[in-house]
Amino acid sequence: QTQCKTWPRSRIKDIYSVSLIQEDIKRTSKLLAIRIDGERTTVRLFDSEIKALNRICLETNTSMSEFCSAAARDPRRQEHTLTGKLRGAVISFLLDQWKPV
């Protein structure tokens, strides 16, 4: 007879908590339809990243397509994916604007 391993109840709760956290993370990311040099594509970003991107576009009077196209074409961006390039561009912009108190 083979015995089935029994997990302690506390361990099951930990595993369940982690899976709930992962589910929350999945729910907060969204597909964002954008245009890169006129070509329609989608990227998956978190809500906070989309809000930051919208804020940057409002503050700089730039369309989202213009900002995303510039980030995608920027030779200084070393990220390999479009999503990575957009995240990097948003972070770089925010860091350049940040002033310590």
Phi and psi restraints in degrees (value plus and minus 20) as a CYANA .aco file:
   2 THR   PHI    -114.9   -74.9
   2 THR   PSI     119.6   159.6
   3 GLN   PHI    -118.5   -78.5
   3 GLN   PSI     120.3   160.3
   4 CYS   PHI    -106.1   -66.1
   4 CYS   PSI     115.2   155.2
   5 LYS   PHI     -90.4   -50.4
   5 LYS   PSI     114.1   154.1
   6 THR   PHI    -123.2   -83.2
   6 THR   PSI     107.5   147.5
   7 TRP   PHI    -106.7   -66.7
   7 TRP   PSI     117.2   157.2
   8 PRO   PHI     -83.1   -43.1
   8 PRO   PSI     125.8   165.8
   9 ARG   PHI     -75.4   -35.4
   9 ARG   PSI     -58.7   -18.7
  10 SER   PHI     -83.8   -43.8
  10 SER   PSI     -56.6   -16.6
  11 ARG   PHI     -86.8   -46.8
  11 ARG   PSI     -58.2   -18.2
  12 ILE   PHI     -83.4   -43.4
  12 ILE   PSI     -61.1   -21.1
  13 LYS   PHI     -82.2   -42.2
  13 LYS   PSI     -61.3   -21.3
  14 ASP   PHI     -81.0   -41.0
  14 ASP   PSI     -66.6   -26.6
  15 ILE   PHI     -82.6   -42.6
  15 ILE   PSI     -62.4   -22.4
  16 TYR   PHI     -83.2   -43.2
  16 TYR   PSI     -62.0   -22.0
  17 SER   PHI     -82.8   -42.8
  17 SER   PSI     -64.0   -24.0
  18 VAL   PHI     -81.9   -41.9
  18 VAL   PSI     -62.4   -22.4
  19 SER   PHI     -87.1   -47.1
  19 SER   PSI     -53.4   -13.4
  20 LEU   PHI     -86.6   -46.6
  20 LEU   PSI     -61.3   -21.3
  21 ILE   PHI     -81.9   -41.9
  21 ILE   PSI     -64.3   -24.3
  22 GLN   PHI     -82.7   -42.7
  22 GLN   PSI     -58.3   -18.3
  23 GLU   PHI     -83.1   -43.1
  23 GLU   PSI     -61.5   -21.5
  24 ASP   PHI     -81.4   -41.4
  24 ASP   PSI     -61.5   -21.5
  25 ILE   PHI     -82.7   -42.7
  25 ILE   PSI     -63.9   -23.9
  26 LYS   PHI     -81.8   -41.8
  26 LYS   PSI     -58.3   -18.3
  27 ARG   PHI     -90.3   -50.3
  27 ARG   PSI     -47.6    -7.6
  28 THR   PHI    -105.1   -65.1
  28 THR   PSI     -33.4     6.6
  29 SER   PHI    -109.1   -69.1
  29 SER   PSI     125.5   165.5
  30 LYS   PHI    -154.8  -114.8
  30 LYS   PSI     133.5   173.5
  31 LEU   PHI    -101.5   -61.5
  31 LEU   PSI     109.6   149.6
  32 LEU   PHI    -134.6   -94.6
  32 LEU   PSI     101.4   141.4
  33 ALA   PHI    -104.2   -64.2
  33 ALA   PSI     104.3   144.3
  34 ILE   PHI    -155.8  -115.8
  34 ILE   PSI     150.1   190.1
  35 ARG   PHI    -139.2   -99.2
  35 ARG   PSI     110.5   150.5
  36 ILE   PHI    -133.8   -93.8
  36 ILE   PSI      91.9   131.9
  37 ASP   PHI      29.4    69.4
  37 ASP   PSI      22.8    62.8
  38 GLY   PHI      66.9   106.9
  38 GLY   PSI     -32.9     7.1
  39 GLU   PHI    -112.1   -72.1
  39 GLU   PSI     108.4   148.4
  40 ARG   PHI     -98.6   -58.6
  40 ARG   PSI     115.1   155.1
  41 THR   PHI    -170.9  -130.9
  41 THR   PSI     153.7   193.7
  42 THR   PHI    -148.0  -108.0
  42 THR   PSI     130.5   170.5
  43 VAL   PHI    -153.5  -113.5
  43 VAL   PSI     131.0   171.0
  44 ARG   PHI    -122.1   -82.1
  44 ARG   PSI      96.5   136.5
  45 LEU   PHI    -148.6  -108.6
  45 LEU   PSI     137.2   177.2
  46 PHE   PHI     -97.9   -57.9
  46 PHE   PSI     137.2   177.2
  47 ASP   PHI     -73.0   -33.0
  47 ASP   PSI     -64.3   -24.3
  48 SER   PHI     -84.4   -44.4
  48 SER   PSI     -54.3   -14.3
  49 GLU   PHI     -90.0   -50.0
  49 GLU   PSI     -58.6   -18.6
  50 ILE   PHI     -86.1   -46.1
  50 ILE   PSI     -61.9   -21.9
  51 LYS   PHI     -81.9   -41.9
  51 LYS   PSI     -63.4   -23.4
  52 ALA   PHI     -83.6   -43.6
  52 ALA   PSI     -62.2   -22.2
  53 LEU   PHI     -82.1   -42.1
  53 LEU   PSI     -64.9   -24.9
  54 ASN   PHI     -81.6   -41.6
  54 ASN   PSI     -61.9   -21.9
  55 ARG   PHI     -83.8   -43.8
  55 ARG   PSI     -62.8   -22.8
  56 ILE   PHI     -80.9   -40.9
  56 ILE   PSI     -65.1   -25.1
  57 CYS   PHI     -83.4   -43.4
  57 CYS   PSI     -59.4   -19.4
  58 LEU   PHI     -86.1   -46.1
  58 LEU   PSI     -65.9   -25.9
  59 GLU   PHI     -87.6   -47.6
  59 GLU   PSI     -51.3   -11.3
  60 THR   PHI    -119.6   -79.6
  60 THR   PSI     -18.9    21.1
  61 ASN   PHI      34.4    74.4
  61 ASN   PSI      24.8    64.8
  62 THR   PHI    -139.4   -99.4
  62 THR   PSI     121.6   161.6
  63 SER   PHI     -94.9   -54.9
  63 SER   PSI     138.0   178.0
  64 MET   PHI     -82.1   -42.1
  64 MET   PSI     -57.7   -17.7
  65 SER   PHI     -82.5   -42.5
  65 SER   PSI     -61.0   -21.0
  66 GLU   PHI     -84.9   -44.9
  66 GLU   PSI     -65.5   -25.5
  67 PHE   PHI     -82.9   -42.9
  67 PHE   PSI     -67.0   -27.0
  68 CYS   PHI     -86.1   -46.1
  68 CYS   PSI     -59.2   -19.2
  69 SER   PHI     -84.0   -44.0
  69 SER   PSI     -62.6   -22.6
  70 ALA   PHI     -83.8   -43.8
  70 ALA   PSI     -61.4   -21.4
  71 ALA   PHI     -85.1   -45.1
  71 ALA   PSI     -59.7   -19.7
  72 ALA   PHI     -88.4   -48.4
  72 ALA   PSI     -53.9   -13.9
  73 ARG   PHI    -107.1   -67.1
  73 ARG   PSI     -37.2     2.8
  74 ASP   PHI     -80.8   -40.8
  74 ASP   PSI      95.7   135.7
  75 PRO   PHI     -87.2   -47.2
  75 PRO   PSI     -37.8     2.2
  76 ARG   PHI     -96.4   -56.4
  76 ARG   PSI     -39.1     0.9
  77 ARG   PHI     -92.1   -52.1
  77 ARG   PSI      99.6   139.6
  78 GLN   PHI    -117.8   -77.8
  78 GLN   PSI     -22.7    17.3
  79 GLU   PHI     -88.2   -48.2
  79 GLU   PSI     132.8   172.8
  80 HIS   PHI    -112.6   -72.6
  80 HIS   PSI     -41.5    -1.5
  81 THR   PHI    -133.0   -93.0
  81 THR   PSI     138.5   178.5
  82 LEU   PHI     -82.4   -42.4
  82 LEU   PSI     -61.8   -21.8
  83 THR   PHI     -79.3   -39.3
  83 THR   PSI     -65.0   -25.0
  84 GLY   PHI     -82.0   -42.0
  84 GLY   PSI     -61.3   -21.3
  85 LYS   PHI     -83.5   -43.5
  85 LYS   PSI     -61.1   -21.1
  86 LEU   PHI     -87.0   -47.0
  86 LEU   PSI     -64.0   -24.0
  87 ARG   PHI     -80.8   -40.8
  87 ARG   PSI     -64.6   -24.6
  88 GLY   PHI     -82.6   -42.6
  88 GLY   PSI     -60.9   -20.9
  89 ALA   PHI     -85.7   -45.7
  89 ALA   PSI     -61.7   -21.7
  90 VAL   PHI     -82.9   -42.9
  90 VAL   PSI     -68.0   -28.0
  91 ILE   PHI     -82.5   -42.5
  91 ILE   PSI     -64.4   -24.4
  92 SER   PHI     -79.8   -39.8
  92 SER   PSI     -65.1   -25.1
  93 PHE   PHI     -80.9   -40.9
  93 PHE   PSI     -67.7   -27.7
  94 LEU   PHI     -84.5   -44.5
  94 LEU   PSI     -57.8   -17.8
  95 LEU   PHI     -87.4   -47.4
  95 LEU   PSI     -57.1   -17.1
  96 ASP   PHI     -85.7   -45.7
  96 ASP   PSI     -52.4   -12.4
  97 GLN   PHI    -103.1   -63.1
  97 GLN   PSI     -40.4    -0.4
  98 TRP   PHI     -91.3   -51.3
  98 TRP   PSI     113.3   153.3
  99 LYS   PHI    -144.5  -104.5
  99 LYS   PSI     101.9   141.9
 100 PRO   PHI     -81.1   -41.1
 100 PRO   PSI     125.6   165.6
